């Protein structure tokens, strides 16, 4: 067996708002948008890897999901990390687009990291080479 990550979930409090943020601000592209009753199977992928790992923008409708999401955010723990080539440049570009950063870029070991608020209940870490 050679397992590979195919889909990873991020709980969001509003799928439409999440799709807008992750595509318009972060630069992901829509992969799947399948209606499932009240919610959708809604995934995005990196623009240069459209057959790569899908990020599922999953509704936080279950009480445990809301509690989990809230606890991580309150404790300042990012729910996901996205690799970028240059964290400082990404920070400047996203800040100009109105993205709120809760942690400014800083070097941690051999990485530069910054943490942003995705407006859907999550903190997201950007990381790249120091």
Beta strands, then each sheet from edge to edge (+ up, - down):
strand 1: 7-12
strand 2: 29-36
strand 3: 39-45
strand 4: 54-59
strand 5: 80-83
strand 6: 101-108
strand 7: 111-117
strand 8: 123-129
sheet 1: 1+ 4+ 3- 2+
sheet 2: 5+ 8+ 7- 6+
end
